[in-house]
Amino acid sequence: MREVSPSRSRPFGGRWRAVVPVVLRWGLPVLWVLWAPLAWWVEPRESTEAQLDRDLVAGRVVTFQRAQGWADDDAYWGSRPDFRYAPDGAILAWTVPNGQTRYAFVDPPASSSYPGEPGLSTNAGLDARLAAVADPWQAGGALAQRIAGAAGLLAGVLTLLWLGRLIGGAPPLAGTRWFWFWVGLIPFGVGVLAWTYRELWRPPPVPVPGRGSGWRGLGWLILAAVGISLLVSVARIVFGTAVVPG
């Protein structure tokens, strides 16, 4: 009778299960630290038409487009709000050589609906000036687009690693999977950092009695989202849009 040699997959699997928490314990915070400054840098900053004119005169406009509102339809915290393109929109967005995005509320360009309006004719001239020196909004070579793409990639990798561990890894100790799923959706990746700290850096020795349920996690998501939104609004008033964009 032929003897079957013992499988080597179990020791390897055991080592892998021991390595993954260590990698995630350091990898998730590092990814977040890399993502945060890039996301802050390319976040659209409200400006003025006078600043747009100064950028035009100085040759600092790289790309531009007109828009009407925001196309932020994704609940994913790492997604970047973008402008909803509209050729006759009242928002004019442009990027500058350092990779930042600015926008200003301006009059729409002249059209057949507004014949003979001097203000609108002036803004039609503004659009012509922009078209003469700047590229379309989604120009692939624009630094702002590349930075935004890098930030989106980092946030995507961070989220996939967190979800993979949450769904496929060992059951969490401080809360249920549904609890951490909802908490992980808290804006700016704060929930993912909370999960990393509570489950990887400071995990309880045994499962916590009465661990947080999915409903409790949803409640924390709502409270945290409202609180962060208020905090950002106050900080924007105090420090200005250059420091707290949006």
PyMOL commands that set and color helices and strands:
alter all, ss='L'
color gray80, all
select helices_A, chain A and resi 9-42+49-57+118-133+143-168+177-183+187-201+214-239
alter helices_A, ss='H'
color red, helices_A
select strands_A, chain A and resi 45-46+63-70+83-85+91-95+101-105+135-136
alter strands_A, ss='S'
color yellow, strands_A
deselect
rebuild
show_as cartoon
